[in-house]
Amino acid sequence: MTRDERGMMEWIGAIAGMLAVVGVLLNNRRMIWCFPVWLVSNSLCCGLHVHAGLWSLAVRDAVFIVLSLEGWFRWRAINTGKAGQ
């Protein structure tokens, strides 16, 4: 891995971490935007972990991506009156 590549990975990791914190803050305020923010954050982390060959972390991130999608769709269903259908 080149020095430039490591630097880029550090920036992507920092951005993913900041987005995760923003997602938590949005969730604390009960805003649906927490889910797409987490989706981006977890996707960035998953890409980093795959690139680094950290497969168990990549699988964990993939699970978080699925959970973000599920939460987003469930929240939308509740707010549009389609929950349980």
Backbone bond lengths (Angstrom), bond angles and torsions (degrees), N, CA, C in turn:
res aa  C-N    CA-C-N  psi(-1)  N-CA   C-N-CA  omega(-1)  CA-C   N-CA-C  phi
1 M - - - 1.450 - - 1.527 107.86 -
2 T 1.309 115.75 132.51 1.451 120.00 -178.48 1.521 111.11 -80.24
3 R 1.301 114.88 165.50 1.465 120.56 179.00 1.529 110.93 -62.59
4 D 1.342 116.24 -41.49 1.466 119.94 178.44 1.524 111.65 -63.09
5 E 1.330 115.27 -39.12 1.463 120.30 179.42 1.530 110.60 -64.35
6 R 1.316 116.53 -43.57 1.476 120.01 177.47 1.520 111.05 -61.98
7 G 1.325 115.90 -41.35 1.467 119.81 178.86 1.520 111.77 -62.28
8 M 1.329 115.96 -42.45 1.467 120.14 179.04 1.520 110.59 -65.16
9 M 1.329 116.74 -40.43 1.466 120.19 178.55 1.522 110.89 -63.22
10 E 1.331 117.30 -38.01 1.467 120.60 177.81 1.522 110.72 -63.37
11 W 1.336 116.99 -42.56 1.461 120.42 178.80 1.525 111.49 -64.32
12 I 1.309 116.51 -43.59 1.470 120.18 179.17 1.526 109.93 -62.98
13 G 1.339 117.20 -42.09 1.461 120.73 177.64 1.517 112.29 -63.03
14 A 1.329 116.85 -40.23 1.472 120.57 178.74 1.526 110.91 -65.51
15 I 1.319 116.61 -42.41 1.472 120.54 178.60 1.527 109.93 -64.59
16 A 1.325 116.88 -42.89 1.474 120.11 178.49 1.521 110.98 -61.37
17 G 1.327 117.14 -41.47 1.466 120.68 178.30 1.513 112.13 -64.19
18 M 1.334 116.96 -42.91 1.470 120.15 178.29 1.525 111.21 -64.38
19 L 1.329 116.37 -40.00 1.462 119.48 177.68 1.528 111.60 -64.29
20 A 1.327 117.17 -36.66 1.466 120.36 178.02 1.527 110.24 -62.25
21 V 1.325 116.93 -41.78 1.473 120.69 178.24 1.525 110.32 -65.49
22 V 1.326 117.05 -42.16 1.468 120.53 177.03 1.527 109.86 -60.57
23 G 1.333 117.02 -40.65 1.463 120.65 177.58 1.518 112.39 -60.42
24 V 1.323 116.53 -41.35 1.469 120.29 177.89 1.526 110.25 -64.48
25 L 1.327 116.93 -43.66 1.466 120.02 179.44 1.531 110.90 -62.47
26 L 1.323 116.78 -41.53 1.469 119.77 176.88 1.527 111.02 -64.14
27 N 1.319 116.96 -40.61 1.461 120.79 178.46 1.522 110.64 -64.06
28 N 1.318 116.99 -40.29 1.468 120.31 178.10 1.521 111.88 -61.29
29 R 1.320 115.90 -28.75 1.465 120.87 177.86 1.534 111.58 -93.11
30 R 1.325 115.67 8.61 1.459 123.53 178.61 1.528 112.54 55.57
31 M 1.324 114.65 48.94 1.461 121.28 179.02 1.525 108.74 -109.43
32 I 1.328 115.71 131.94 1.463 121.44 -176.68 1.529 112.09 -62.45
33 W 1.313 118.31 -20.79 1.460 121.81 -178.86 1.520 113.01 -64.68
34 C 1.337 117.36 -11.94 1.468 118.83 177.24 1.526 110.86 -60.24
35 F 1.325 117.64 -34.85 1.465 120.38 -175.47 1.529 113.63 -69.49
36 P 1.340 119.59 -47.71 1.468 116.87 176.96 1.536 112.60 -66.31
37 V 1.325 117.09 -31.23 1.464 119.73 177.06 1.524 109.32 -65.36
38 W 1.332 117.36 -44.78 1.467 120.83 177.10 1.528 110.97 -64.39
39 L 1.309 116.65 -35.64 1.460 120.60 178.60 1.532 110.58 -59.68
40 V 1.316 116.49 -45.45 1.464 120.48 178.54 1.529 110.29 -66.70
41 S 1.320 116.77 -45.86 1.467 121.24 -179.26 1.525 111.33 -59.39
42 N 1.315 116.63 -47.93 1.468 120.40 -178.92 1.522 111.85 -68.76
43 S 1.323 117.55 -33.06 1.464 120.49 177.29 1.528 110.48 -66.59
44 L 1.322 116.74 -42.05 1.468 119.84 176.64 1.526 111.13 -61.77
45 C 1.336 116.10 -45.61 1.470 119.89 178.92 1.526 111.14 -62.34
46 C 1.315 116.64 -41.52 1.463 120.36 179.87 1.527 110.35 -61.59
47 G 1.315 116.32 -44.04 1.460 119.95 177.96 1.521 112.06 -61.63
48 L 1.320 116.77 -42.17 1.467 120.44 177.46 1.519 111.31 -62.46
49 H 1.317 116.30 -44.35 1.464 120.20 -177.33 1.531 111.71 -68.52
50 V 1.322 117.30 -36.58 1.466 119.86 175.88 1.523 109.37 -65.03
51 H 1.330 116.24 -45.42 1.460 120.45 -179.77 1.528 111.84 -59.79
52 A 1.326 116.03 -36.58 1.467 120.71 -179.05 1.526 112.58 -84.89
53 G 1.338 117.31 -5.18 1.461 120.52 -179.45 1.517 113.81 76.25
54 L 1.330 116.37 21.88 1.473 121.26 178.55 1.523 108.26 -94.41
55 W 1.315 114.93 79.63 1.460 121.20 -168.68 1.520 113.82 -67.28
56 S 1.322 118.32 -36.94 1.471 118.86 -179.84 1.529 110.69 -65.88
57 L 1.328 117.35 -37.29 1.462 120.06 176.77 1.526 111.01 -70.92
58 A 1.325 117.01 -35.14 1.462 120.44 177.28 1.530 110.70 -64.03
59 V 1.328 116.43 -40.18 1.474 120.07 177.24 1.519 110.15 -65.14
60 R 1.329 116.53 -42.94 1.467 119.90 177.22 1.529 110.46 -58.18
61 D 1.329 116.48 -45.10 1.463 120.18 179.46 1.526 111.33 -63.44
62 A 1.334 116.95 -37.55 1.465 120.40 177.40 1.531 110.44 -62.97
63 V 1.321 116.91 -39.45 1.477 120.40 176.39 1.523 109.85 -63.16
64 F 1.339 117.34 -42.56 1.461 120.74 178.00 1.530 111.57 -63.10
65 I 1.332 117.01 -34.95 1.465 120.63 176.95 1.528 109.80 -63.47
66 V 1.328 116.62 -45.85 1.469 120.98 178.76 1.532 110.41 -62.53
67 L 1.325 116.85 -42.48 1.468 120.14 179.10 1.526 111.80 -65.59
68 S 1.332 117.26 -36.17 1.468 120.60 176.14 1.522 110.70 -62.78
69 L 1.332 115.89 -43.96 1.466 119.43 178.30 1.522 111.40 -64.20
70 E 1.327 116.27 -43.76 1.468 119.66 179.45 1.530 111.25 -61.63
71 G 1.326 116.68 -46.00 1.464 120.24 178.68 1.508 112.32 -61.15
72 W 1.314 116.76 -41.70 1.463 121.40 -179.94 1.525 110.41 -62.60
73 F 1.335 116.79 -47.60 1.465 119.64 -179.23 1.526 112.22 -67.94
74 R 1.329 117.32 -38.11 1.471 118.98 178.38 1.524 111.18 -65.94
75 W 1.328 116.69 -41.53 1.459 120.77 -179.92 1.527 109.71 -62.89
76 R 1.337 115.94 -43.81 1.462 119.53 178.35 1.523 110.86 -62.48
77 A 1.326 117.26 -39.82 1.466 120.80 -179.13 1.531 110.63 -65.28
78 I 1.316 116.59 -40.73 1.464 119.78 179.11 1.525 110.28 -64.91
79 N 1.325 116.80 -42.21 1.466 120.59 -177.66 1.517 113.78 -74.15
80 T 1.336 117.55 -18.55 1.473 119.81 177.74 1.523 111.56 -102.39
81 G 1.340 116.75 3.38 1.464 120.93 177.72 1.504 114.78 79.28
82 K 1.341 117.64 19.25 1.455 120.84 -178.10 1.529 112.05 -106.83
83 A 1.292 117.60 15.84 1.473 120.53 -178.16 1.520 110.45 -66.80
84 G 1.318 116.97 137.79 1.446 121.80 177.02 1.517 115.10 79.49
85 Q 1.316 117.36 6.44 1.467 119.88 -179.64 1.489 110.84 -101.23
